[in-house]
C-alpha cells in the first residue's frame, strides 16, 4: 500500500476554496490561477508555523486571501509606473 502525501490531501480538500478566495480579488481567471499557485507556495512554506489556534481551513483561506491582496497591490503599483 502506498503511503499518502498529507500535503496532497490538503491540496485536494482546499484547492477550490483557495481558488475562490483569490478569485474574488483577481481581475480574471488566469490571474486567479497564478495567484492561487502563489498562495499554495506560501501555504506549503508556512505549514510548519501553523499553530492550530484556528481550523486548518480557516488558516489556509486567510493565507490565500492575504496573498491575493498582496499580489493585487503589487500589480496595481506596477500599472501606475
Secondary structure by P-SEA (a helix, b strand, c coil): cccccaaaaaaaacaaaaaaaaaaccccaaaaaaaaaaaaaaaaaacccccccccaaaaaaaaaaaaaaaaaaaaaaaaac
